[in-house]
Amino acid sequence: MERFLLVYRGSAVGEAEGPQHDPGRWTTWFNSLGAALVDRGALSHNSVEVPSRLRGPKLNSTALSGYSVISASDFNEAVQLAETCPIFDEKGSVEIARLMEPLA
């Protein structure tokens, strides 16, 4: 099994319309992942981007909304697990990255 990082990105900054965050829906989804959920991670509110050391932080167009780590047999299975994520109901998206083994 491989580990995958799921990065949740919310609606554009300042976008007030659309579905609101529903913690119960997230809990149900996390529970549905069962043994595939390695680290529930955390959901976040508000984020800024620091594009370089010489420039200050700026509001991000798609705010970082949280992360989780899952286990899946391959990238396709990770995508299938992520497709049911509640972030899509909140007009957000998921970024999926295969995690490498820790360096010795």
N, C-alpha and C positions, 0 to 999 in steps of 0.2 A: 504494500500500500504506500501511496505517496501522500505528502501533505501539501495543502493548497491554502494560500492566503486569500480571503475574500475581503475586499475593501469596498465599503458601501459609500456611495456618493449621493447626496440629497438633491433636492430641487435647486434651481438657480437662486442665488442670494437675492432676497427681497421678494421672491415669488410667494405671495400669500394664498393664492387660490389653489384649489386641489385638496386631496385627502390629507388629513393630519396624521401625525405619528400615533400608532396604536400599540402600546406596550404589550397588550394581551396577544395580539396577532404575532408579534415577534417571539414571545415565549412559546406559543403553540408551534411556530416554525422551528425554533431551536430544539424543542422536544421531539419533533417529527424527524429530525436528523439522526437521532439515536446515537449509536456508536461512531458514526461518521463525524460527529462534532468533537474535535480535539480540544479546542479552546473557544469558549463562547465569545471571548474578547470583550468589547465594550462598544456601546453606541455613544456618539458625541453630539454636542450642539455647538454651533459656531466654529469656524476655523479660518485661519489666514494662511496665505502662501508667502514664503520668503524666497523670492526668485534668485537672489544672490546676496553675498555678504555686504555689498555696498548699497543695497536698496532695502528700504524698510518693508515691513509686512504690508500686504494688500489683501483685500477681500477676494476670495476665490469664487469663480463663476459657478462651480459645482462643489458645494461644501462637502468636506469630508464628514461622513456621518457615522463611521465606526468601522470595525473589523472583526473577523473571526478566522479561525483556522479549522479546516476540515480535512478528513482523510478520505481518499478515493483511490480506486484502482488505476485510473488514468484521467487525463484532462477532460475527456468526454463525460465521464461520470461526475466530475467536479462541476461541470457546466450544468448537467441535469439536476444536481442537488441545488445549485444556485438559482436555477430558473423559477423555483417556487418561493423565492425570498420575498418578504413583504415590502422591500424597498421599491419594487416595481409598482405597487399599489400607491406609493407615496411620490410617484413621478421621479424616482431616482434610478440609479443604475448600480451594477456590481462589476468590479474589476477583479479578475482572477489571476493569481500568479502561483506557479509551481515553486515550492520552497526547496532550496538545496539543503543537503545535510550540513550540520554545523561544521565549521572548520576546526581541525584538531589543534 
